[in-house]
Amino acid sequence: MTTFTYTVDFSSAKRTQPKISNIQFGDGYAQRIAQGINNVSSNWSVSFVNRTLEEATEIENFFIARGGTESFDWTPPREEIEIKVVCTSWERSFSNPVSDTIRATFERVFEP
């Protein structure tokens, strides 16, 4: 498994949303149940601001090589355990003549 080793900026953000089914009954009573065994998943909006052109190209090529389908190992900020994620979208902006910024979305996946 490939590991993503670049450090994300502190402007990155984590979003967690459990997958549940909510059944609403006529008397106002509701019942919620988890969908599946790994129902709590997260995604991260990560950024790499003002990186050298070489580093920005390396990061972008890493994402292109996986094509949004191949997972890779990554350790999220302020966490110690490596997880599997996919990068489903990214954007590269041209900051100035010597650096670029990349913003991407990492989505946690559950695979063997």
N, C-alpha and C positions, 0 to 999 in steps of 0.2 A: 504494500500500500504506500502510496506517495504521501509525503508530509509537506504541508504548506508552512514555511518557516519565516515568512516576512512578518514584521511587527505592524499591527494595525494602529492607527492613531486613536487618541483618547476621545475624539469626537464620534467614535463608533457607538452603536446602540444595539441592545438586545431586546427582542420582543418574544414573549412566551404566550401561547394560547392553547389551552387544553382542548382536545377534540371530544365533544360530548354530544349526546342525544338528549334533547329536552322534550318531555312529553307533558303537555298541558291538559289538565282535566277540566271539566265544565264547572266544578265547584271552586275553581281558583287554585286547587292543589296542583303542584308540578313535581315531576320526578325527573332526575337527571342521572344518566349513566355514562360511564366512560366508553369511548369507542376504541376497542383494541387494547392490547397490553402496553403499548408505548404511546399512550394518548397525550402525553405532555411533551410538546415539541417546541423548539425555539428557532428563530432565525435572527441573523445579525445584519445590520446595515453597517458595513465596514468602510473605512476610507484610508487612503494612502496619499496624503496631501504633500504637494511640492517635492516629489521624489525625483531623483535624477532621471534623465531620459532612459538611461540603461536599466535602472531598477524598475521603472514603470513598464518598460517593454518586457522585462523578465516576468513581472507579475501578470501582465496581460497575456503573454504567451503561455503561462501556466494555466490560466483559465481557458484559453482557446484550445489547448491540447486535450482538455477534459470535456469540452463541448457541452457543458451543462448536464451531462449524464453520468460521468464517472466521479465517484466520491473520492475524497482525500481526507487524510487525518489533519486535525488542526486543534490547537489549544486556545480556547477563547480567553479574552482578557479577564484577569482576576480569578481564573480557574486553574486548577492543576491537572485535571484529567483531560486527556486528548479524546476528541470525539470525531465522528465521521460527518462530513458535510459535503454538499454540492454547491457550486456557484452557478446560479441560474441566470444571473444578469449582472452586467457591469457597464460602467461608463468611464471613458477616459477624456479628461478635459486638458487642454493645452494651456497651462498656467502662464508660462513665460518662455523665452528662448532656451532655457537650460533645465526646466523641470515641468513635470506633468502631475496631474492628480487623477487617481482612480478611485471610484466609489463602486462597491459591489454588494451583492446580497448573498449571504451564506445561509443555507437551510440545512438543519440537522436531519440526518437520515439514519435509519436503523437497519443495518445490514450485518451479516456475519463477518 
